[in-house]
Amino acid sequence: MAVRIDTVTVASKSPDTDQPFAELGLKTDEYKRIKEILSRRPTSAELAMYSVMWSEHCSYKSSKVHLRQFGQKVPKNDSMLVGIGENAGVVDIGDGWAVTFKVESHNHPSYVEPYQGAATGIGGIVRDIISMGARPVAVVDPLRFGDPTNPDTRRVLTGVVAGIGGYGNCLGLPNIGGEIVFDSSYQGNPLVNALCVGTMKHEDIHLAKASGIGNAVILYGARTGGDGIGGVSVLASETFDADGPAKRPSVQVGDPFMEKLLIECTLEVLHAGLVEGIQDLGGAGISCATSELASNGEGGMHVWLDRVLLRDSTLSPEEILMSESQERMCAVVEPAKVDSFMAVCKKWDVEAVVIGEVNNSGRLTVEWHGEEIVNVPPRSVAHDGPVYERPFARPDWMDTRQANGVENLTRPTSADEVRQTWLKMVATPNLASKNWVTSQYDRYVRGNTILAQPEDSGMIRVDELSGLGVAVSTDCNARFAALDPYKGAQLAFAESYRNVAVTGAKPLAVTNCLNFGSPEDPSVMWQFEQAVTGLADACLQMGTPVTGGNVSFYNQTGDVAIHPTPVVGVLGVIDDVERRTPMAWSTDGEAIYLLGETKNELAGSEWAHAVHNHLGGLPPELDLEKERTLAEILVAGSRDGMISAAHDISEGGLAQTLSEMAIRANIGARVWVPDELDPFVFLWSESATRAIVVIARSEELRFTDMCKARNFMASRIGAVDSKLGVESGTDEQLVQIDGIYGREVSLSINELRTLSEATLPELFG
């Protein structure tokens, strides 16, 4: 017997039909609102569209009221070409070049199916970039996992890393940066965030809008299948229960080779002037692409859903609308250019079909074999969904957490204890070398990678003639945010800003990926509100626009949420990549300077976490004006040839900074503790707004004069010295610290490297 199609006519005549709105993630009041919009019950196809488009992941219904601060507080600067609201932000970097970049989450799918979840996270963010008209040139992956000794962490991490490498390497995109952080709060909710950078000329910018009455709507790329039905739109909009995901819709399956063809095909049709509007198909699939294109254009569109090319002929109309199958795009094309568009698709072996037409009806209508199954105002689906002002309140337990400082934690008090602490810290999973992971990624494909992990920022050459380039960094110490979400978000911004400046690039713009627990928990919403406000206030003060980003809620198992994790990405521009500043020192006798003030600030530090498993106290103080001054010094010092190496001081303090610089260089150094500082604080404080710079002896006076003119603290604390091992009777390259409780401490660079590089392979290899 044939299945009866739930048409608009049927829906109008059967108002009392039971519908599974709750199973699709809609609340009772949301279902009621849909019926008010339509003046009838929705058809099953309409219900499918609203359920995915009104999901938390797609509609931002719990975060909109707070995210408005990014547009209201933070002014656009002259470099901003496209801001919040499009697939990705676009900034002008000079010489007619523009860069687009954005970060998004694929957290829940990556827990359910680590390989495909991470792989399709890369695929989705890359399509956001090409939909703007840009060529993707690099990806960055901020990752967070649970306890590294937990067996499930091995399952998730190895799958995620393989998925990122497998998909990105096949696309031929260098993976130039990111983070890998371990904390038990992420045990049931790993965070897999993905950032992509793309480049284009100004005239190549394209937007997502369906303009031009009578224009064709073309779906092209992979066929639509049953994978990802409801996908991330539903999966990322509910917490996991104690036994795993509460809902397990099929995670999307990626095909990087199809994505590569799709990239080339899309860029060719865009640059040939064949496209009036374009939208990638990510979360919510065809539901999203058609409703957003229509509402951003003339306001009307008609779709013939039965024309969609399928991998599975048994799919229902509802499933086709909800499917999040990968490697698909939707373009709006003038009728006279359709044949040319199709010819380009055929050239790249990309299937394409006209599935709709732009009109001025003010409605999005969808038919299935001649029957009308959708008739809705497109804005009600794409933009005018629910807006919740969730209750939020500072939790009482914050007082207890902040009062539980680090003052009573046992600290090393002798040279021997300092040495043992140093060796322990350099091998902790959060500080240890990430080479076991990053070596699985191609960091130098395409030949324009200037800097990549473990450098402070990734850097890409944009223009081979002029040397114009961009640097990008992502950062967040979630423990700081757990101690004070307002300051924690600002510290994340400051560290990412500093990481870009350390390489010699001028920070230009911000994207963010805000990862939090359930918005239905007032304490989580308080954390979110505080973090957004803190980030918006910081960007306002620094004059750094927010170009876009992503919110990921429901990162929670039962009633246990992750640490609030506002990941901040900063993009900077450098006029000539040949003048970038590397991490590794290189020349004997060059002076090592500590920039910034070191205070007794260890709450939320890696030392407190790794040695004592402690979280309490207040995060480091932050002076944003000093942060701006430090960045100016770092950029000017790079541009004017004063700084030969530099590295920011953050997780693990100065000890970790020196270790990483020495390991990278394989050249020793002699450092001394300033008289006014306790050696332990000197080595492991995580005070903000600090960096190590290495200055040629001939440039010392000019550099210190520049710092004095800006009233910024610069203390000479050592020198590069490759002869320490020879002087001590060995052939080892050493890092020697004088003034450690009346003695000197020497550490072999080979020993530091061996300990650092052994950790992740022992855990996961």
N, C-alpha and C positions, 0 to 999 in steps of 0.2 A: 504494500500500500504506500502511495506517495506521501511524503511528509508535507504537511500543510505549512506554507510560508506565512510568518507573522507579518502581514503588511500593515501599512498605515491605516488602510480602510478597516482591516480586522481589528486593529488596536482601538480605533475610534468607536467600534461597535461592541467591544468587550472590555469595559473598564474594570471589571472585577477579577480579571484573570490573575492568578497568583504568579508572581515573578521572583526569581532567585536573586533579588538585589543584594541581600546581605551576604550571600555566598560570593558575590562579585566584589565585595568590599565597600559597598555603599551603605551609609547610615539611613535610618528611617526618615529623618528630616531631609536628607539629600534626595531620596527617592520621591518624597512629597514635592520637593522643589522642582524636580524634573517634570513631574506631571503638571505643575502650575505653568512652567515655561511652555509646554506643548499643548496645554488645555485638554489633555487626554493622558492615558497611560502610554509609556514608550513602547515601541515594538521591541522585540528581543534584540534586533540589530542596534537600535538606538540605545538600549540599555547597555549593551556591550561597549558602545562608543563612550557613553558617559562614565561607565565604571572605570575604564582605563584612563580617560582624560581627566577625571575628577579624583584620581588616586593622589595620594600625598606626593608620590615621586614626580608626577607630571604637572599637577596643579599648584603645588607649593601653598596649599590652602592654610597650613598652620604657620607658615613662615613669611607670607607676603607682607603682613603688617609691619614686620620688623625689617625685612630686606629693603623696604622703601627708603630707609636711611641712606643706603648707598647712592641713590639717585638724588635725594633731597639735600643731604649734607655735603657730599663730595662733588665739587665742581669739575666739569670736564676741562681738561687743559687743551692746549692747542694741538696736541698730538692725537687726540681722540677722534677717530673717524666714524666708528660704529660702537655703540655702547650696549648697555643692558637691554635685553629683550630679543636680540637676534641669536642665531645659532652660536655665534662667538663674537667677542669684541675685536675691534681692529684699531691699530694705532699706527700713526705716521712715524717712520724712523729716518726720513730724509732721503734726498736724491730720487724722489718719486716712488720709493719703496714703502710698502705697508706690511705689517705683521699682524696676524691673527693668532690668538692663543686662548685656550680654555681648559679647565680641569673638570672632570665629572667622576662620579662614583659608580662602581659595579660591585658593591659590597656583598649583598645577600646572594646574588647568583654565584659569586665566587666561593661562598661557603658551601653551597649545595653541589656545584660542579666546578671545582677550582680551575681546571684547564679552560673549559669553554667560557666560564664566567669572566676570567681575566682576558682571554683572547678577544671575546666580543666587546669587552670594555675598550680595548684598543681600537677595534674596528669602528665602534660607535663614535668615539671622539675624533677619529680621523675623518669620518663622514661629515661631522659638524664643521670641520676646517675646510674641506673641499666644497661644501655647500656655500661658503662665503666667496668662492672663486680663487682660493689660495692653494698652492702646492704644499702638501705636508712635508716638513723638512726634518722633524725630530719629535720624539716622544720622551716623556718623563713619567716615572711611576712612584708616587708615594705609597708605601705599603706598611700595614701594621698587622701583626700576628700575636697570638696568645703566648703562653708559657713555652719557651723553646724546647723544654724537656717533655712536654705533653705529646703523646703519640699523634694526636689529631692535628697538632701544629705541623708535623712533618707532612701529613696528607695534604693539608691546605697549601703550605708554602711551596712544596715541590710542584704541585699542580699549577699554582698561580704563576710561578716563575717560568715553568715550561710553556704555559699559555701565552704569557707576554712575549717570551723569546720566540716561540713558534710563529705567532701571528706577525709580530713586528719585524722579525728577520725576513720573513717571506715577502713582506711589503717593501723591504729595502729601506726602512727608516731607522736611523741611529737612535738608540736609547741612551740619552746623555746625562741623566740625573735621576734624582728622587731620594727616597728614604726607605730604610727597612728598620722597623722598630718592633720590639717585643715587649708585651705587657699582658699580664693575666686578664686584664679587663677586656681584651679582645678575643678571649678564648673561643667564645661561641659566635663572635661577630668580627671577623677580620675585616680590615678596611683595604680595599683595592681601588685606589684612585688613579686616574689616568689623565695626563695632560698632553696636548699636542700643540705644536707650533707650526704655522704655515706662513709662507711669504707670497707676496703678489705686488703688482703695480697698482697704483691708485685706481686706474681706470678699469681694473678687473674685478672690483668689489661687486658682489651680487647679494641680494636679500631674498628672504622667504616671503613672497607675496604672489598672489594670483591676479595679475592685472591684465586687462585687455579682454573685453567681451567677445566671446567666440573663440578665444584661444584654447588650444588643446591641452589637456592634462595627461602627461605621459609617465607611466610607471616603468622604470627600467632597472636592470640589474638581475639579481638572483630571483628565482621563482619563490612564491610564497608557500611556506610549508607549515606543518603543525608544531615545529619547534618554536618555543618562546610564546605560546599562546598565553596572554596575560603577563608573561615574562616579568621583566624588571618593574613594570608599572604596578603590578599587584604584589610581587614578591618583596619589593623594597618598601611597601607601605603597611607592613605589619611586623610586630616583633616575633622572634622565634620563641617557642616554648622550651621547656627544659629538655625535651627529647629531640630538639632540632627544629627545622622550619615548621611553622604552623600550616603553611601552604607550600606545596611544591609544584607549581606550574613548570612546564618544561623550560629549562634554560636554553637560550639561543645557541645555535651551532654555527661557528664561523668558518668561512672559506677565504683565507687571505689571498689566494690567487684570483678569485673573482673580485675581491676588493681592489687589488692592483689594477685589474682591467677597468673597474668602475672609476678609479681615480683618473686614469688617463682619458677615458671616455668623457667623463664629466668636465675635466679641464679643457678638452678640445671643443666640446659644444659650447661651453661658456665663452672661451676666448674667440670663438668664431662668431659670436653674437647671435646664437640660435636660441637663447633662453631668455624669457622675460622674468621668470621667478623660479626658485628652486628650493627644495626641502629634502633633508635626509629622512629616512625612516628608521627611527630608533625606538625609544619607549612609545608604546601605543600604536606603532605601525601606521597602517593606512588611516586609522581614525585620527591620528595626530596630523599627518601630512596634509590630508584633504581639508580638515577643519581649520588648521593654522593658515594654510595658503589662502583659503577662501576668506577668512576673517581679516587677513592682512591686505587683501586686494580689493576687488570690486564688491565683495560681500556675497557672492553667489557662485554655486558650482553644482553641476550635475555629474554623477558618477555612475558608470555601468560596471557594477562590481563583478558580474559574471565574465567580464573580459580579462580579469586578473589571471595571469599565468600561474598555475599551481604545480607544486611538487606532489601534492596529495589531492586527488580529485574528490575525496570524500569530505573535504572540509565544508562546514556550513558557512553561510554568510557571516554569522557572528564570529566564527573562528578566524575567517579571513580578515575581518576588521580589527580583531584583537591581536593577530599574529605579529610577533616581533622578529620574524625571520630576518637575517642579516643581509648586508650587501645590496640594499635597495635604495633607490632615490626616486623623487617625483619632480618633474619639471613642467613648467608652463611654457608653451611654445606657440608662436603664431602659426595659423594654418598653412601659410605659404612656406614655412620653414620646416614643417614636419618631415617631409621627405629627406631633407638634408640632415636633420637630426637623426632619423632612422639609419641613414647611410653611415654616419659616424659610429652609431651603436653596432652596426653590422661589421664595420671595420675592426672593432675591438672585441667582436664576438660576445656582445652584451645584448641580451634579449630586451625588447622594449615593446610596449603596447599602449595605445591611446585608451585610457580608461575614463576620461571625463572631459568636460567643457566648462569654461568660465562663463558665467552669466551675471545679470544684475538683479536676480530674484530676491537677494537678501537671504536666501535659504541654501542649505547644503542638502541636496536630495540624492539618494542612492537607490538604484533599481537593481533587481535581481531577476533576470529572465523576464523582463517586462513588468514586473511587479514592484511597486514603490515600497521599499522597506525602511527608508530613512527620509525624514523631512524635518529638519531642525534649523534654528538660527545658528550659524557656525560659531559666532562669538560665545554663545552659551556653552558650547562644547570646549572651545580652545582657550578662552580668556576670562569668561564671566562665571567661573565655577565658584564653589564655596570659598568664603574667606572667614577663617576662624580667629578670634582673639582669645586664644587659649589662656586660661588662668596660669599665672606664674608667681612663684614666691620663693624667696631665699630660704633654703632648707636650714633647719636648726642645726643639723650636723655639721654645717660649714664652720660654725664657731668652734666646735670640738676639733675639727680637722686643722683649722688655722692656728689654734692654740697649741697643738701638738708639734712643736718645732723640733729642730735638729740639735738643740743645745746639749741634750743628754746623750747623744750618740757617741760611741767611742771613736776617737780619732787617733791616727798615728802620732806618736810623740817622740820618735827617735828616727835616726837616719835609716836604720834597718827596717823599721815598720813602714816608712815612706817608700822604700824600695819595693817591699812586698806588696804594698797597696798599688803602686804604679803597675807592677807586673800583673796583678789581678785585674785591674781596671782595663788595661789595654786588651785583655782577652774576653771581657764580658760581651755577650751577644750584641748588645746595642752599640758598643764601641769598636768591636772587632772588625777586621777587614770584610767588606762585602763582595770581594772579588769572586768568591765561589758563585754568587748570584750574577753579578754584572758580566762575568766572563761568558755567561750563556746568552747575553745580548750582543748584537753587533752594534758597537758604539761609533764606528768610523766609516760605515758604508756611505756612499755618495761623495766622500772626500772633502766635505766641508765642515767636519767636526773639528773645532779648535780646542775645546776643553770638554772632558767628560768625567764621570765618576772615576776616582774619589775627589776630584776638584770641588771647590765650594759651589760653583755653578757650572752647568753645561753651557757651552758657547758654540754658536753656528755662524759660519761665514755666509752672508746673504748675497753680497755683490763681490764677485771675484776680481773685478777691475779696481774698485776703490778700497776693498778690504772691510767695508761696512758689515757689521755683525750684530747679533743679539745674544744676550745671556739670559738664562732662566733658572730659577731656583724655587723649590718648594720646601716649607718647613712648618713644624709645629711640635713643641714640647707639650704633650697633653697633660703631663703632671702639673705644669704651671697652670694650665687652664682648669684642672681639677681643684687647685688651691685658690684660684681667683680667675673666673672665666673672662672678666673684662681685661685684666692685665695679661692673662694668658694669650688672648687673641692678639693683643698689641705686641707682645714679645715674639709671637710667631711671625707677625708682619715684619718686625724689626730685624729678626734673624735672617729672613729671606731677603729683605732689602739689603742688609749688610753683605750677604753672600754674593749678591750680584755686584755690589760696589767693590768687593775685595778683588774681583777679577779685572777691574778697570772699567766696567760698564756703568753707565748712568741709569739708575732705576727710573722706570717710565710709567708702568701701569701694573695693576693687580688683578688677579683672578682668585677665586677661593672655592674650596670644597668643604662644606660645614657638616661634619659627621657627629651626630648626637643620638641619644636614646629616644624613648617614646615622647612625642609632643603632648600626649595625654597625661603625662606626669608633670605637675607644676614645678617640681625642682629641676627637671630637665629643661622645661621651657624657660625657667629663670636663667639657667646656664646659657641657653641659646640667645636669649634677649641680651644678656650681658656681653657675650662674645661678639654679636653683631654690632652692638653699640660701641664696644671697645675698638673693633676694627674700623668702623665708620669714622669714629673720632680720630683715630690715628691717621687714616688716609686723608682726612680733612686737613689735619695739622701739617702733614707732609706734602700736601698737594698732589697726591698720587691717586688717579681715578681708578675705580673698580669697573672693569669692562664686562664682567659677567661671572658666572660661577654655577654652583650646584649645592643643593641641600640634600643631605641623606639622613632621614630620621629612622626611628624604629631599630637602631642598632643596639639591641637589647635582648637578653634571654630571660624570660620570666620578668621579674622586677629588678633585675641587675643590668644596669646600663653600662656602656663603655665610658671611659673618661671622655669628657667633651674634647673633640679633636677638630678645631678649626684650622684646616690646612690652608696656608696662604702661599700662592704662587706670585712671584714678582718677575717681571720682564724688564730688562735693561738694554740700552743700545750703546755700542762702542763704535767710534768712527773708523778705527783701523784695528782689526783683530791681531795684527802683528805686535801691537802694544799691550796685549792682554798681560795680566799678572798671573803667573803660575803659583802653585802651592809650594813647590820644592825650592829650597835655597840651593846655591851652586858654587859660590866663589868663596874661597878661604879669606878670612879677615873681615868679611862684610858684617856690619853691625846688626844686631837683632834688637828691635824696639817693641815694647809693649805699649799699645795705644789704648787709652781709657783707664778708668779707675777700678781697682780690684777691691771688693768689699767682702765682708764675712757673710756671703749669701750662698747657702747650700740647700735650702729647702727646695724640694722637687728636683734636686740635682741627680745626675746619674750615679754619683757616689752614694747618696742616701738610698737610692733605689737598688743598686747592684750589691752593695756591701751590707746594707741593713734592711732591705725590703721595706723601707719607710716612706710614707707619704704624709706630710704635714708641714705646717708653718705657712709662711707667705713667700710668694715668688720674688725674684729680684726686682728692684726698682728699675724704672725705665724713664729716661729723659729723651724725648723724641727730638728735641732741638740738638742735643749732643749727637744723637744718631745721625741726623742730617749732616752735621759738621764732620763726623767721622767718614761718612760716605764721600763728602766733597774732598777730604784729604786723600782718601784711597783712589778716587778717580783722577784727581789732579796729579798725584804722585805717579800713577801709571802712565798717564798721558805725557808727562814731562820727563819720564825716564828716571825718576828718583827711586822707585821701588822695584827691586828685582824679584821679590817673592812675598807672598802674603797669605794669611789664613785667618779666618774668623775664630774667635774663642766662644764655644758654646757647650754642647754636651761633653762632659768629661773634663772641662776646664782647660787651663793652660797646659797641664801635663799631657792631655790627649792631643792638643794642638801641636806641641813640640814633637810628640811621637809620630804623628801623621806626616809632618813636614820632613822629619829625619828619615823615616821609612821611604817616603817618596823620593828623596834625594839620594839616600844611601851615603850621606856625608854627615859627619858629626858636628856637634856644637857644644860650646861651653856657656852655661847660663848661671847667673847668680841671683839669689833672693834679695830684693831690696830690704834695707835695714828695718823699715817701718812695717813690714808684713810678716805675719806668721807663715812659715813655710807651707803648712798644710793648706791654708787659705789661698796662698799664692798659687799653688798647684791645682786645687780642685774647686775653687769657687766658680760659680757660673754667673757671675755678674754680667749684665748686658753691656752692649756698646763697647766692645773690646775687640782688638785684633792684634796679631803679630805681623810685623812688617820687617823685611830685610833690606838694608840700605847700603849701597856702595859707600866706601869711606869718603870718596870724593864728593858725595851728595849729602853727607850728614848735616852739614851746616845749613844748606838750603832747605832740607827737609825739616829740621828742628825749628828753623825760623818760620816756616809755613805753619807748623803746629802752634807755635807761640802766638803768631798773628791771629790765629783762630781760637786762642785760649783753650787749647785742647791738650790734655796730658799725654806726653810721650816720654817714656822712660827707657833708657838703654839698659838692657838686662843681659846682654851676651854677645857672642860673635860666632860665626861659622868657623869651625876648626876641625879639619880632617886629620890632624896629627896627634890627637889625644891618645889614640890606641898605641901608636908608635912610642909616644913618651912614657906610656905605662907598661911597655914591654910586650904588647900584643899587636896583632895586625887588625884588630877589631875597630870598626868605626863606632864611636861612643857619643852618647849624650851625657854630659856631666853637669850636675847641678851643685853649685857651691852654696854654703850657708844653710844646710839642712840640719838644724839643731846642733850646730857646732862642727859638722862634718860635711864632706862632699859625698854625693851619690852618683855613681856611674852606671849607665845601662847600655848594654850592647844593642846596636841597631838590629843585628841579626836575631838576637833573642826576642826583641820587641816584635819584629816581623814574623818570626816563627809562631809566637804565641797568638798574635793577631790573626794570622791567616789560617790557623788550625781550627778555630772555634766552629765556624759554620760547616765545614766539611765533616767534622766529628759529629755534629748534631744531625746533619741532613744528607751528607754525601754517601 
